[in-house]
Amino acid sequence: MKSFEVPIIYRSPLISAIKKKRKETDKMKKDFTPTLLDFGPIQIYLARHFGFCYGVENAIEIAFRTVEENPGKRIFLLSEMIHNPQVNADLQAHGIVFLQDTYGKQVIPFEEITSDDIVLIPAFGTTLEIEAKLKRIGIQTEKYNTTCPFVEKVWNRSEAIAKKDYTIIIHGKPTHEETRATFSHAASTAPSVVVKDMAEAKELAKYITGEKYPDQFYTEFNSQYSAGFDATKDFRRIGVVNQTTMLASDTQAIADYLKEVIIQVYQPKNTEERFADTRDTLCYATNDNQTSVSGLLKMEADLAIVVGGYNSSNTSHLVELCEEKLPTYFINNEEMILSAKEILHHNFHTKEEILTAEFIPAKDLVKILITSGASCPDALVEGVINKLVSFYSPKTTPEEIIKMFE
């Protein structure tokens, strides 16, 4: 796989050594057991896969290279490059200006942009409508498009099944940048609708079975369906794709559920007559990171720490998995660990920051699980590890652990 030129400030000597060694000993990526960092009184288990994925590194490389190659030019980003506050702050510090917030609200009017400017499209991609608007201004979007290849894979698969007259069901968060972009691309070629979870999928299924009148659909799924959607006939043939940062298991469960409903209603001789197989659109990085958390949670531990941006969808799902098993703290950097007794962490359910006391148990041996989201720099994870270790008298230093993995 291609390697990228990412600013050294995002790299971590410790994490790089660990990832390099694990890659050498597990080239097929079939071992999802965590890596143990034994510091004596504190043991840290690192997930097998975490941190920057292919799409994120690609986007960051393009963004910083664009700044370097275009001194004096105005450079804009449609919205956040990725969902990580440190990376986005660094881009702004290098002079990049955001045109929209993460929800698509305009910060700077498109009317202020000229053909001499550069506009970067973020890793989430963008809608066809915005692409067309930029082209009318004279902006060359192709050269500065950082859309993740795996997001584009979803778009291509959607287009392929649309040509076979399938309606596209998108599992995603309706307001998320990626889902808005995927919906735009899907809706341009086929009837499309967004479902955010299994609960919505089950309500959608009632229009397939006839349990609900078609007219109800337009109110229940208001702003989540494409123009001209016909609930009386557009559910006869369907395929499910997803926002790539959703829980892969949730997407698969939704697809399996809707497939069974389709089979029960239409009893096709061949399932493909009514339901498109789209399993190949699940993002490898999302899947690997989530599977790695499952491996991580097999370890006995006192707590888990997940590092990443608070508005990061893929990171919140890692938190969700960890919360099912043990106390979990969602932080965006080591500064949130105020002391050995207090931690300031994010509750992604309520969108609030919470101060928790005595988060590390008073024990002779403390075991902590750590992972991070796909948009989180490894340097931040190392910072968290160093902060935790600093509360103890370790028998091993991070430098000695690096040597163990060389």
C-alpha positions, 0 to 999 in steps of 0.5 A, spaced: 500 500 500 502 507 498 505 510 503 504 518 504 508 524 506 505 526 513 508 532 517 513 529 522 509 532 528 503 527 527 508 521 527 510 517 534 517 513 534 513 509 539 507 507 535 511 507 529 516 501 532 510 497 534 506 498 528 512 496 523 513 490 528 506 488 528 506 488 520 512 484 519 509 479 523 502 479 521 502 481 513 496 478 512 492 482 518 489 476 521 492 477 528 487 482 532 490 481 539 493 487 542 500 489 543 502 489 551 506 495 553 508 493 560 511 498 564 510 494 571 505 498 575 501 500 569 500 495 563 497 498 557 494 494 551 494 497 544 489 495 539 492 492 533 489 497 528 488 504 530 490 511 528 490 514 521 487 510 515 489 510 508 484 516 506 486 520 512 493 520 510 492 521 503 488 527 504 493 530 509 498 529 504 495 533 499 493 539 503 500 540 506 503 539 499 498 544 496 500 549 501 507 548 500 506 549 492 502 555 492 505 560 496 501 567 496 495 563 493 488 563 497 487 556 499 480 554 502 477 547 505 470 546 503 469 544 511 473 540 516 479 536 512 477 530 517 474 530 524 480 531 528 481 538 532 489 538 532 489 537 524 484 542 522 487 547 527 494 546 524 491 547 517 488 553 519 495 555 522 498 554 515 493 559 512 487 554 509 480 557 510 474 553 511 468 555 507 463 551 511 462 548 518 461 541 519 454 541 518 454 544 511 453 551 514 456 557 509 461 561 513 464 564 507 459 565 501 461 562 495 460 569 491 467 571 495 471 565 491 474 566 484 477 562 479 484 564 482 483 561 488 484 553 490 478 549 494 480 543 497 475 538 497 475 534 504 476 526 505 469 526 506 467 528 499 462 533 497 455 533 493 454 534 486 451 540 487 457 543 490 462 541 485 458 544 480 457 550 483 465 550 484 466 549 477 461 554 475 466 559 478 472 556 475 475 552 480 479 546 478 476 541 483 480 534 481 487 536 483 485 538 490 480 533 491 482 529 497 475 524 497 477 518 500 478 512 495 473 508 499 468 513 499 468 513 492 468 506 492 461 506 495 459 512 490 461 507 484 457 501 487 451 505 488 452 507 481 453 500 478 446 498 482 442 504 480 443 502 473 440 495 474 434 499 477 435 498 485 433 503 490 439 505 494 438 505 502 444 508 505 446 507 512 449 513 515 448 519 519 443 524 515 447 530 517 454 527 516 458 530 511 460 523 508 452 521 508 450 528 505 455 527 499 454 519 498 446 521 498 447 526 493 451 521 488 446 516 489 440 520 488 443 523 481 442 516 479 437 512 483 431 513 488 435 513 495 433 514 502 438 514 508 437 510 515 441 512 521 440 505 525 436 499 525 430 502 528 429 506 522 431 500 518 425 496 521 420 502 520 422 503 513 421 495 512 414 496 514 413 500 507 416 494 503 411 489 507 405 494 506 404 495 514 404 502 513 401 506 508 406 509 503 403 516 504 406 516 511 413 515 508 414 522 506 413 525 513 417 519 517 423 520 512 422 527 511 429 530 508 432 523 508 429 521 501 431 523 494 426 528 489 421 524 486 421 518 491 415 513 490 414 509 496 409 505 492 414 502 487 421 504 489 422 499 495 421 493 490 428 492 488 434 495 493 441 495 495 444 497 502 451 501 502 453 505 508 457 511 510 464 508 511 465 510 518 459 507 521 459 500 525 460 495 519 456 490 524 450 495 524 450 496 516 451 488 515 445 487 520 441 492 517 442 489 510 441 482 512 434 484 515 432 488 509 434 482 505 430 477 509 424 482 509 424 482 501 425 475 501 419 474 505 415 479 501 417 477 494 420 470 494 424 471 489 427 465 485 434 468 486 435 473 491 439 478 487 433 479 483 430 483 488 436 485 493 443 487 491 449 484 494 454 490 496 458 487 502 464 489 498 463 497 500 465 496 507 471 500 509 477 496 510 480 501 515 473 501 519 472 494 519 480 493 522 479 498 527 472 495 530 475 488 529 481 490 533 477 493 539 473 486 539 480 483 540 482 488 545 476 487 549 478 480 550 483 482 555 482 483 562 482 491 564 480 496 569 478 501 563 479 503 556 481 510 553 479 512 546 483 518 543 480 522 537 476 528 535 469 528 539 465 529 532 469 523 529 463 518 527 468 512 527 471 514 533 465 514 537 463 507 534 469 505 538 467 508 544 460 505 543 464 498 543 468 499 549 462 502 553 459 495 553 464 492 557 468 497 561 469 504 564 471 508 557 473 515 557 473 519 550 478 524 550 482 528 544 489 529 547 493 527 553 491 534 556 484 531 558 488 527 563 488 532 569 491 528 574 492 521 576 485 522 579 481 526 574 480 526 567 475 530 563 472 526 557 467 527 552 460 523 552 458 523 545 451 521 547 449 527 550 455 531 547 457 534 554 464 534 557 464 530 564 469 531 569 470 524 573 474 523 579 478 517 581 478 514 574 484 510 575 483 505 581 488 504 587 491 498 585 498 495 585 497 493 578 493 497 573 491 495 566 488 500 561 486 499 554 487 504 548 485 505 541 484 511 537 480 513 531 482 513 524 483 521 524 487 521 530 495 522 529 499 517 533 503 522 536 497 524 540 496 516 543 503 516 545 502 523 549 496 519 552 501 513 554 506 518 556 501 522 561 499 515 564 506 512 565 508 519 568 503 517 574 507 511 576 515 509 577 515 505 571 520 499 571 521 500 563 521 507 559 518 508 553 525 508 549 526 501 552 520 499 549 521 502 542 528 498 542 524 491 544 520 492 537 526 494 533 
